[in-house]
């Protein structure tokens, strides 16, 4: 019962974040500069939403390992480093879909990553 409630909460947060990222959830080889600027603004809105998510202290691994999310997070970091914000949005959708963002380990790393590349 508790796990079912937790999964509903996770899916609700996932839906809100995915809805923000949906306009940029496509893998375009070369995005126009205007699309890239819009995608960066979208990622800033996602950062604000993630900061407002209350951390959930229960341990929950969505996949096989506690650290599965790091692979997807590293792909997002690579796209942010290359300033390919449309691609980063696409990878963020995957990260959010497969991992509960309210987990402190994911939430903290995501906030640090986005704030370093978008605000810094």
N, C-alpha and C positions, 0 to 999 in steps of 0.2 A: 504494500500500500504506500509506504513512504517512498520507495523507489519510483512508483508510478507517478506520484505527485512531483517528485524531483524531475522526472523526464518531461512532464507537461510544462513545468517552469522553464526548463532548458529549451524546449521547443518553442515556447512563446518568445523567449529572448532571441533565439535563432531567427524566428520569423521577422522580428523588428529589424534586426541587423541585415538580414538578407534582402528585405524590402528596400533598404537604403542602397545596397550594393547592386541591386538588380539591373539598373540601366547600364552598368559596366561589366556585367557578367558574361563576357564573350572573349574569346581568345582571338584578337585581331593581331595580325603580324605587325603592322605598323599603324598605330593610332595617330590621329591628327593632333597637333599641339593643343588645339582647343579641347578636344576630348580628354587629353591628358590633364589639363588644368581643371576640368570639371571632375575628373576622377580623383584628383588630389583633394579638391573641396569635399567630395563625398567621403573620402577616407578621414578627413578631419571631423566630419559629422559622426562617423562611426567611432572615432576616438572619444568624442564627447559621450556617446551612448555607452561605450564600454566603461568609461570612468564612472558613470552613474549606476552601473550594475553592482548590486551588493554582493560581495564575495561570499561564496558558500563554503563552509569549512569541512563539509563531508568529502571524504576522498572518493573519487569516482573516476575510473579509467574507462573511456568509451571503447577503446580497442583492446589489443592484447597487452599493452604495456602502459605504464604510468607516463612514459615519455614519448608516446606516439606522436603527439602534437608538434614536437620539435622539428620533425621532418618538414611538415607543412609550413611551420613558422619560418624555417630557414629559406624556403622558396619565396615566401612573402618578402623576407629581408633582402633577398637577392634582387627581386624586382624593384623594391624601393631604392636600393643602392644604384640601380641602373636608371632610376627615375622613370620607369615604365609603370605609371600609376594604374592604367587600365588593366594591365596584367596582374598587378598586385591586388586589385579589386576581385578579379576572377579567382585568384588563389585564396583570398580571404573568405570567399563564399564556401570553398571546400573546407577550410580550417574551421569555420563556424558550424558547418553542417555536421562534421564528424567529431567535434570536441565541445564540451560544455564550457562556454566562455566565463561562466561565473566561478569556475575553479580558480583559486588564488594563483596557482602556478601558471595557468594559461593567461588569466586576466592581467597579472603583473607584467609578464613578458610581452604581451601584446601592447599594453600601454607604453612600456619603455621603448619598444621597437617603433611604434607609430609616432610617438612624441619626438624621438631622436631624429627620424628622417623627415618628418613633416613640419615640426615646429622649430627644430634646431638649425 
